[in-house]
């Protein structure tokens, strides 16, 4: 059961990796295209006409041993991953309208939180939590890409010289382009541009 945001005291991502191991990650068409073109079509799968990040065993293939996200390092982290544990709607999809309502300069939204996240603490909301929700709303609306309050600090990556990073190799992208084409009006331009830059996959 998801909780209205007003029940939550604070949130801080502690890089536990749970969200990268227990859930399927839906991809928007443009995200599926970017991942397929740059990292390889293997990492995208289609289920019931929807795109998902393909998982290896239970874990996301881009989850580093430090529990940080390799896609985030590349600036390619999916929106669904950026938003968790927050669920944002324009209507009170899970009830409790008054408790879930969140008013900001961008309008009123209905925010719910997944209590399975270990970084969640129940109680009276802090200013920092409300700032994190503002950030999540901006990401949800497509007004923002960078994460600050809704993710763990990537400064830790500078201390991980031992971390094994995937190798990059060229790939072909015709499979995903043909699959996504009807969903993205600009697909023709993407096809035209594909020969201008190298396409990559992880090895």
DRENZA-442985 format. One record per residue (C-alpha): residue in one letter; x, y, z. Coordinates in steps of 0.5 Angstrom, whole numbers. Example, Ala and Ser with C-alpha at 12.3 -4.5 7.8 and 13.67 -1.06 7.14 Angstrom:
A 25 -9 16
S 27 -2 14
***
This chain:
X 0 0 0
X 3 7 -2
X 3 12 3
X 1 20 2
X 7 24 2
X 4 28 8
X 5 22 12
X 13 22 11
X 18 25 15
X 24 25 11
X 27 21 5
X 34 20 3
X 37 15 -2
X 42 11 2
X 44 7 -5
X 42 0 -2
X 40 -2 -9
X 33 -5 -7
X 30 -1 -12
X 34 -4 -18
X 33 -11 -16
X 26 -12 -14
X 22 -8 -19
X 21 -8 -27
X 23 -1 -30
X 19 1 -35
X 22 6 -41
X 19 11 -45
X 20 10 -52
X 26 16 -52
X 29 12 -47
X 29 5 -50
X 32 8 -56
X 37 12 -53
X 39 6 -49
X 39 1 -55
X 43 6 -59
X 48 7 -54
X 49 1 -50
X 46 -5 -54
X 39 -7 -56
X 40 -13 -51
X 38 -8 -45
X 31 -7 -48
X 26 -12 -48
X 18 -11 -50
X 13 -14 -46
X 5 -12 -49
X 8 -7 -53
X 11 -3 -47
X 19 -2 -47
X 23 -5 -40
X 30 -5 -38
X 32 -12 -39
X 34 -15 -32
X 40 -20 -31
X 37 -25 -25
X 34 -20 -21
X 38 -14 -21
X 39 -9 -26
X 45 -10 -31
X 47 -3 -29
X 47 -3 -22
X 55 -3 -20
X 57 -7 -14
X 57 0 -10
X 50 0 -11
X 50 6 -15
X 47 7 -22
X 52 7 -28
X 46 9 -33
X 46 15 -28
X 54 16 -29
X 52 17 -37
X 46 21 -36
X 41 16 -38
X 38 14 -32
X 30 13 -34
X 25 17 -31
X 22 11 -27
X 28 10 -23
X 29 18 -22
X 22 18 -19
X 22 12 -14
X 20 12 -9
X 15 17 -11
X 9 16 -15
X 6 23 -18
X -1 24 -21
X -5 29 -23
X -11 26 -20
X -11 22 -13
X -10 15 -16
X -9 12 -9
X -15 16 -5
X -14 20 1
X -14 26 -3
X -13 31 2
X -7 28 5
X -4 26 -2
X -5 33 -5
X 2 37 -6
X 1 44 -8
X 7 48 -11
X 8 54 -16
X 7 48 -22
X 0 46 -19
X -3 41 -15
X -1 34 -15
X -2 28 -12
X 4 24 -9
X 5 18 -6
X 11 14 -3
X 13 7 -3
X 14 5 4
X 19 -1 2
X 24 4 1
X 29 4 7
X 31 11 6
X 24 13 8
X 22 15 15
X 15 16 17
X 13 23 21
X 12 30 20
X 14 32 13
X 21 36 13
X 23 42 9
X 28 38 6
X 23 32 4
X 18 38 1
X 24 40 -3
X 26 33 -6
X 18 32 -8
X 19 39 -12
X 25 36 -15
X 21 30 -17
X 15 34 -20
X 20 37 -24
X 23 31 -27
X 16 28 -28
X 14 34 -32
X 20 34 -36
X 23 40 -33
X 29 38 -30
X 34 32 -31
X 39 33 -26
X 38 29 -19
X 40 32 -13
X 36 31 -7
X 32 25 -10
X 39 20 -11
X 45 18 -7
X 51 22 -8
X 55 20 -14
X 62 23 -10
X 63 16 -8
X 64 14 -15
X 71 18 -14
X 73 13 -9
X 72 7 -13
X 78 6 -17
X 77 -2 -16
X 70 -1 -19
X 69 -5 -26
X 66 -1 -31
X 63 -4 -37
X 67 -4 -44
X 64 0 -50
X 63 -3 -57
X 59 -1 -63
X 52 -4 -65
X 47 -3 -70
X 40 0 -68
X 35 -2 -73
X 31 -7 -69
X 29 -2 -64
X 28 4 -69
X 23 0 -73
X 20 -2 -66
X 19 5 -63
X 18 9 -70
X 11 9 -70
X 11 12 -63
X 16 18 -64
X 15 23 -69
X 22 25 -70
X 24 18 -71
X 26 19 -79
X 31 25 -76
X 34 20 -71
X 35 15 -77
X 38 20 -81
X 43 22 -75
X 45 15 -74
X 50 14 -79
X 54 21 -76
X 56 18 -69
X 58 11 -67
X 53 7 -63
X 55 3 -57
X 54 -3 -53
X 56 -6 -47
X 61 -12 -46
***
